[in-house]
């Protein structure tokens, strides 16, 4: 089963939870190996969060994969300008999305060298 191979993942549902997770009070906390960022998370602007990720010293070099249902060229370009390492269009089926997120995370953590 492909999903049992995931080492560790944390799901956050809104901006305040994402900020607390990505920028903890403990300066010794290790940053994540990769960030999968849903561009249109409820109560959050993914572009703003991406900008914060790239500005913070602890997460500046962490690979960020943007997930979005949008195929707008200007949105894709904007994400790359803000420092995204990859932009992926979300599939409609939840199982397909889970598999895509797993494969993207696995690629950036084990295969890619950012």
Order of alpha helices (4+ residues) and beta strands (2+ residues): alpha-beta-alpha-beta-alpha-beta-alpha
